Amino acid sequence: MPKQSITVKDILKLAIPAIIAGIAEPVISITDLAVIGRMENGAVVALSAVGLVGSFLSAIIWTLAQTKTSISSIISNALGEDRLDSTKELVPQVIWINIVAGSLIYLITAPLAEWIFTLYQAEGDVLKQAVTYYQIRAIGFPMTLCAFALFGLFRGLQNTSWAMTASLIGAAINVVLDIILVHGIPEIIPAMGIEGAAYASLVAQFSLMCIAIYFLYKKTGFSLALKLWKPHEKLGKHLSLTANFFLRTAAINIAIYLSYRFANGYSTSAAATHAILMNIWLFFSFFIDGFANAGNAIGGRLLGSRDAGGLRYLAKTTLLYGVGVAVILSLGCFALYDQIPLFFTDEAPVLEMMSATFWIVILMQPVNAVAFVYDGIFKGWGEAVYLRNLLIFLTIFVFIPTIYIADYLDWKLKAVWVAFFLWMVGRSAVLHFKFYNKVSAIEEQ
């Protein structure tokens, strides 16, 4: 009999707002692609540039967003142990570390943007537009990382609705400004093209951060004030978790980097197609990841109270809903297989490649759901070292060999997505068995 009662309502109360909050970021990127893809001139080049920058931005943001996972794990464990007051001085230290880290990354990467995107095999107009877009978007790093730290705190407190509200408002602002700034308003606002999309995203990031700070002061007992100037006793644990989550995410980013490098090497149209497919994949991932966020928040609390029965129920329920949503999304995409690409572009070469490759992305979704749900629970447990080692192993021994072999077989863009598919199968299978071994060990204690 579980020590704590966990119900479907408890899970959905966290998962549904987390889903809405999670898809806000990919909605911003997808909106950029959709609006830019309809530019009258140079749409394919602009799509390639935005997709390329999006992959690099995601790499950095995902890596640094692991501070969100770390603080969420610590807060939810403290909540389960009934020791939440012990973290009051830790939270502002984490937030300010994020702000400083975001500022440093902007100052380092912005001047090196041209060199960075050359590594992705970008050249000519694609390289030029990528640099322009990135140097504007990257100004928002400190704001985004501040918001992520706050979202981690909220999730640890078992609340995802505040992050949802902030994310929805930010996404809405981005959509409206995208349309206005990219295409302009005759005789009022000149069309700014790709720069307009970057400025729209920047304003959205600022708005999101401000709303998150509002909830911090209005709804929690925490603040931004640094009352304790020496490192908090749990700051070392936070930094250790973050460092290992960094390395885990670095392995993911290597896979994504290689995918763009191969796609860019095939052709500009292949690069544009891959950018669209990657953003669709990320949209689905963040959508399904809402259940992982619920697993993260509740799983950390249940581990703190050693509730093995509750953990089994949590995994079973989040998997049921996560896979169910993934199947529904997949069926919807198959039903609209020819219509979805037209939302992004009407360029014939891109549409042809989408038609030939999109099915792989769709079939992956249920497998992704299993991996994401277990990943979220393991993050809530603070199993950073295990997740780090698993992702490094699978990237080196599954993803990289697969993409090179499939490329040698001349599968072109399919090579990239087959590699991703097998990589996700490995994540799902290993985490499934590890979870049940871990819970069994708790039951035996």
SVG drawing of the C-alpha trace seen along z (x, -y; Angstrom):
<svg xmlns="http://www.w3.org/2000/svg" viewBox="-8 -55 43 62">
<polyline fill="none" stroke="black" stroke-width="0.4" points="0.0,0.0 1.6,-3.3 2.5,-5.7 1.0,-8.6 -2.0,-8.5 -1.2,-9.4 -4.1,-9.7 -4.6,-10.4 -5.8,-13.8 -2.5,-14.6 -0.6,-13.6 -2.8,-15.4 -2.8,-18.5 0.9,-18.8 1.1,-17.3 -1.5,-19.3 -0.1,-22.8 3.4,-21.4 2.4,-20.3 1.1,-23.7 4.1,-25.4 6.5,-23.0 5.2,-23.5 5.4,-27.3 9.1,-27.3 8.8,-25.0 5.7,-27.0 7.9,-30.1 10.4,-28.3 7.7,-26.8 6.0,-30.2 9.4,-31.6 9.7,-28.9 6.1,-29.2 6.2,-33.0 9.7,-33.0 8.8,-30.2 6.2,-32.4 8.6,-35.3 8.4,-36.4 12.1,-36.2 14.8,-33.9 12.5,-31.7 14.5,-28.5 17.8,-30.2 16.0,-31.9 14.5,-28.6 17.9,-26.9 19.4,-29.8 16.7,-29.8 16.7,-26.0 20.4,-26.0 20.4,-28.7 17.4,-27.0 19.5,-23.8 22.4,-25.7 20.1,-27.7 18.4,-24.6 21.8,-23.0 22.8,-25.8 19.4,-26.3 18.9,-22.5 22.3,-22.3 21.8,-25.2 18.2,-24.4 19.4,-21.4 19.7,-23.9 15.9,-23.7 15.9,-20.0 18.5,-20.1 16.6,-22.7 13.3,-20.9 14.8,-17.7 16.2,-19.3 13.0,-21.2 10.7,-18.2 12.9,-16.0 12.9,-18.6 9.1,-18.9 8.8,-15.1 11.1,-15.2 9.1,-18.2 12.3,-20.3 11.4,-23.0 12.5,-25.9 16.1,-24.6 16.1,-25.7 15.0,-29.3 18.5,-30.8 19.5,-28.3 16.9,-29.5 18.2,-33.0 21.7,-31.8 20.6,-29.4 18.7,-32.1 21.6,-34.6 24.0,-31.9 21.8,-31.3 21.6,-35.0 25.4,-35.4 25.9,-32.2 23.5,-33.4 25.2,-36.7 28.6,-35.1 27.5,-32.7 26.1,-35.6 29.3,-37.6 31.4,-34.6 29.3,-33.2 27.9,-36.4 31.3,-37.5 32.1,-33.9 28.8,-33.3 30.2,-33.2 32.9,-30.6 30.3,-28.6 27.9,-28.2 30.7,-27.5 31.2,-24.3 27.7,-23.3 28.8,-23.7 26.8,-26.8 28.1,-29.2 27.1,-32.1 23.7,-33.7 22.7,-30.9 25.7,-31.7 25.2,-35.5 21.5,-35.2 22.3,-32.7 24.8,-35.1 22.4,-38.0 19.5,-36.0 21.6,-34.4 23.3,-37.7 19.8,-39.1 18.2,-36.0 21.2,-35.3 20.6,-38.6 17.8,-36.7 20.0,-34.0 20.0,-35.6 16.2,-36.1 15.5,-32.5 17.8,-31.0 16.3,-33.1 12.9,-31.9 14.0,-28.3 15.4,-28.4 12.0,-29.8 10.1,-27.1 12.2,-24.5 11.3,-26.0 7.6,-26.0 7.8,-22.4 9.5,-21.3 6.7,-22.9 4.3,-20.7 2.9,-23.6 3.2,-23.8 0.3,-26.2 2.4,-29.3 5.0,-28.3 2.1,-27.5 0.7,-31.0 4.0,-32.7 4.8,-30.5 1.4,-31.1 1.7,-34.8 5.2,-34.7 4.2,-32.5 1.2,-34.8 3.4,-37.9 5.9,-36.1 3.3,-35.0 1.8,-38.5 5.2,-40.2 6.4,-37.6 3.7,-38.4 4.0,-42.2 7.8,-42.4 8.7,-39.8 6.2,-41.0 5.7,-44.5 2.7,-46.8 2.5,-48.9 3.5,-52.6 3.7,-51.9 6.3,-49.2 8.9,-48.1 9.3,-44.4 12.3,-43.2 12.5,-39.6 14.6,-37.3 15.7,-40.1 12.0,-40.8 11.6,-37.1 14.6,-37.4 13.3,-40.6 9.9,-39.0 11.4,-36.1 13.5,-38.4 10.5,-40.4 8.7,-37.2 11.6,-35.9 11.6,-39.2 7.9,-39.0 8.0,-35.4 10.8,-36.2 8.8,-39.1 5.7,-37.0 7.7,-34.2 9.2,-36.8 5.7,-38.0 4.6,-34.5 7.8,-34.1 6.8,-37.0 3.1,-36.6 2.7,-32.8 5.8,-31.5 7.8,-32.3 11.0,-32.7 12.6,-35.8 15.5,-37.0 17.3,-38.6 20.7,-37.1 20.4,-37.0 23.1,-34.4 26.3,-35.4 28.3,-32.2 27.4,-29.1 24.3,-27.3 24.9,-23.8 23.0,-22.3 24.5,-24.5 27.3,-21.9 24.6,-19.2 22.8,-21.5 26.0,-22.2 27.0,-18.5 23.6,-17.5 23.7,-20.3 27.2,-19.3 26.2,-15.7 22.9,-16.8 25.1,-19.2 27.2,-16.2 24.1,-14.2 22.6,-17.0 26.0,-17.5 25.6,-13.9 22.2,-14.8 23.6,-17.9 26.3,-16.0 23.6,-13.9 21.7,-17.0 24.8,-18.7 25.8,-15.7 22.2,-15.6 22.5,-19.2 26.0,-18.7 24.9,-15.8 21.7,-17.5 23.6,-20.7 26.1,-18.5 23.3,-17.1 21.8,-20.3 20.1,-23.6 16.7,-22.0 17.8,-19.0 18.9,-21.5 15.5,-23.3 13.6,-20.0 15.6,-18.8 15.0,-22.1 11.2,-21.6 11.3,-18.0 13.5,-18.8 11.1,-21.5 8.1,-19.1 10.0,-16.5 10.8,-19.0 7.2,-20.1 6.0,-16.6 8.8,-16.0 7.9,-19.0 4.2,-18.0 4.8,-14.5 7.4,-15.9 4.6,-17.3 4.0,-13.8 7.8,-13.6 7.6,-16.9 4.8,-15.4 7.0,-12.3 9.9,-14.6 8.0,-16.6 6.0,-13.7 8.8,-11.1 11.2,-13.3 8.7,-13.7 7.9,-10.0 11.5,-9.0 12.0,-11.4 9.2,-9.5 10.4,-6.1 7.0,-5.3 7.7,-2.4 4.0,-1.7 3.4,-5.3 6.3,-5.2 5.0,-2.1 1.6,-3.8 3.2,-7.0 5.2,-5.2 2.3,-3.1 -0.1,-6.1 2.3,-8.6 3.3,-6.0 -0.3,-5.2 -1.1,-8.9 2.2,-9.7 2.1,-6.9 -1.6,-7.5 -1.0,-11.2 1.9,-10.1 -0.3,-7.7 -3.0,-10.3 -0.4,-12.8 1.0,-10.2 -2.4,-9.2 -3.2,-12.9 0.0,-13.4 -0.6,-10.5 -4.1,-11.8 -2.6,-15.2 0.6,-13.8 0.5,-16.0 -1.0,-19.1 1.4,-19.6 4.4,-20.4 2.4,-23.1 2.1,-25.0 5.8,-25.6 6.6,-26.0 5.5,-25.5 9.0,-24.9 8.7,-21.7 12.2,-20.1 11.5,-20.6 7.9,-19.1 9.3,-16.1 11.9,-15.4 9.3,-15.9 7.1,-13.3 9.9,-10.8 11.1,-11.3 8.3,-12.5 6.9,-9.0 10.0,-8.1 9.5,-11.1 5.8,-10.1 6.6,-6.5 9.1,-7.5 6.6,-9.3 5.3,-6.4 8.9,-5.3 9.9,-8.8 7.1,-8.9 8.5,-5.9 12.0,-7.4 10.8,-10.9 8.5,-9.6 11.3,-7.5 13.8,-10.3 11.7,-12.7 11.3,-10.3 15.0,-9.6 15.7,-13.4 13.4,-13.8 15.3,-11.2 18.6,-13.1 20.0,-10.2 22.2,-12.5 25.2,-10.2 23.2,-7.3 21.4,-9.4 24.8,-11.0 26.4,-7.6 23.5,-6.2 23.2,-9.1 27.0,-9.1 27.0,-5.4 24.0,-5.4 25.3,-8.4 28.7,-6.8 27.6,-3.2 24.2,-3.6 23.6,-7.0 27.0,-7.8 27.6,-4.3 24.0,-4.3 24.2,-7.7 27.6,-7.0 26.5,-3.5 23.2,-4.8 24.9,-7.7 27.4,-5.3 24.3,-3.4 23.2,-6.7 20.0,-7.0 20.5,-10.8 18.1,-12.5 16.6,-9.2 20.0,-8.3 19.7,-11.0 16.2,-10.0 16.8,-6.3 19.8,-7.0 17.5,-9.1 14.9,-6.3 17.4,-3.6 18.9,-6.0 15.4,-6.5 14.7,-2.8 17.9,-2.3 16.9,-5.0 13.4,-3.6 14.5,0.0 17.3,-0.6 15.4,-3.1 12.4,-0.8 14.4,2.1 16.5,-0.3 13.3,-1.8 11.8,1.5 15.2,2.6 15.4,-0.6 11.8,-0.4 12.3,3.3 15.4,2.3 13.3,-0.4 10.7,2.2 13.3,4.6 14.7,1.9"/>
</svg>
